[in-house]
């Protein structure tokens, strides 16, 4: 059984990724920061479907906590095949409103968190391993409502490309760039904003977390054996490169 760590797997996209990967036979480390109840529900759902997993509390912005999680998972289950750096935050503030603390927090979770996960896991990975980062279309488009978020996700893509070069030929590193996906992250949308967004998207709807999970599953798997350093856009046509 292949072991995989999914950060931020207690809710939203990370939850869908954890459940999808477990249904495909991976043993999943379900990471969360504070939402233990939800993480336990994800684990329960995985077990009810005959899958395997375990929950791990760790704030991805703190290297020591990430390292402890990786060591605990490895010492119990052995070498790790896959990493999914999914944990992320979106602080809706423009340049005038954003505090230095909010900027640093965004970078610490979204960018440092991805780096810490890979750095801490390297000694424990299988020879042939696969890493997927969850970025965002806003890394490309910029964002009118958050000055830090797009920057953190663009940084993540730069990190992904360098890792793809440095960890080849045995470890593949790729990213998924979601468009607007129906999770707590967009719960702040007013009904008007939601309707407006649905109209703007060529496929005329907001995406489902499971639709990101399918893309992650593909990139993580051997089906993507010749793909590294790539970004897969999953956005209903909202941003076409
Ligand atoms: P979400 O519903 O807000 O869930 C966020 C998840 O990240 C939760 O499991 C949360 O854990 C975890 N998390 C937050 N800070 C953490 C930290 N410091 N350490 C560990 N875990 C932490 O968000 P989502 O929409 O599923 O987003 C998942 C990823 O997709 C993010 O990277 C986001 O930027 C990206 N994305 C989302 C969208 C979208 O439209 N939803 C679009 C593009 C990209 P707790 O439950 O314990 O708080």
Boltz pocket constraint, residues with backbone or C-beta under 6 A from the ligand:
constraints:
  - pocket:
      binder: B
      contacts: [[A, 7], [A, 8], [A, 9], [A, 10], [A, 11], [A, 12], [A, 13], [A, 14], [A, 31], [A, 32], [A, 33], [A, 34], [A, 35], [A, 36], [A, 38], [A, 58], [A, 59], [A, 60], [A, 61], [A, 85], [A, 86], [A, 87], [A, 88], [A, 89], [A, 90], [A, 109], [A, 134], [A, 135], [A, 136], [A, 137], [A, 177], [A, 178], [A, 179], [A, 180], [A, 181], [A, 182], [A, 183], [A, 184], [A, 185], [A, 186]]
      max_distance: 6.0
